Amino acid sequence: MARSEISHADVVTPGGVIDGNLAYSLSQVAIQIGLGSAALRKARREGLVVRRIGRKSFILGKDLLAYLEKQPPVGGGSADEPA
């Protein structure tokens, strides 16, 4: 499927897979990982990289995955320890 044939529904599914090779709008990221607007703003302040083209803001899938990797695992253990 060519990129021009990829629809919004193909890319954004709540709880779906984040593709490191795609760029997502802020609303797509919020839907994809289930964040509200306040949590997304907090993530931006804490280091989530957001890129702008004109008035549009985007998050690269690879930047979102890198940000998620830096977050502490549930349960407070290190990322290398089993949960």
N, C-alpha and C positions, 0 to 999 in steps of 0.2 A: 504494500500500500504506500503510495507516494505521500509525502508530508501534506500536500495540498488536499489530500483525500481524508486526512485524519480529522474527525469531528470532535467537538467539545466532549461529547459522551464517551468517545474512545479513550480520551486522555484522563478524564476526571471521574473517578468512582470513589465514593466515600470508603475509606479503609483500603483503597487499592494500592497498587505498586507504584512507587516513585521511580521514574526513569531518569537516571543521571544525565542523559543526553538531551532532555527536553527543558524548555523554559516554561514556567508556570506563572500566571497572574496571581496576585495576592489572594483573590477570591478563590481561584482554583486550589491554591495551597490550603486555604482555610477549609474547603470542602474535603480535599484529599486526606488530610490528617485530623480533621475534626476540631480545629481551633476556632475560637471566637475571635472577634476583632481585637479585643483587649489583650488576649494571649499572643496574638500575632505581633502586635505592637511591642509587647514585652520581649518577645523573641528577637525582634529587630534591635532593640536596645541592648540585648545580651549578646549580639554578635552575628545574628542571621544576616547574611549578605543579600542586599536587595539592589538590583540594577535598574536604572531608568533609561528609557528612550522617550524623549519628549515628556508627555504627561503620564505615560504608562510605566508602572513598576512591575518588575519581573523577578522571580527567584529561579535560578538554575537548579535543576534537579540535583546536580552534584553538590551545590552549596547547601541545599536543604538536608541531604544525606549526611554531609560533614557536620552540620550543626546538630543533627539528631545524635550522631555518634559521640559528640562531646557531652551530651546530657547524662547525668547519673542514672544508673539502672534503678528500676523499681526495687525497693528493699534496702537501698543505700549501700550495697556492696560495690566493689569495683567492676568495671565493664568486663574484666577478664574472669571474674568469678561467676559460677552458675547461680541463677536466681533462686 
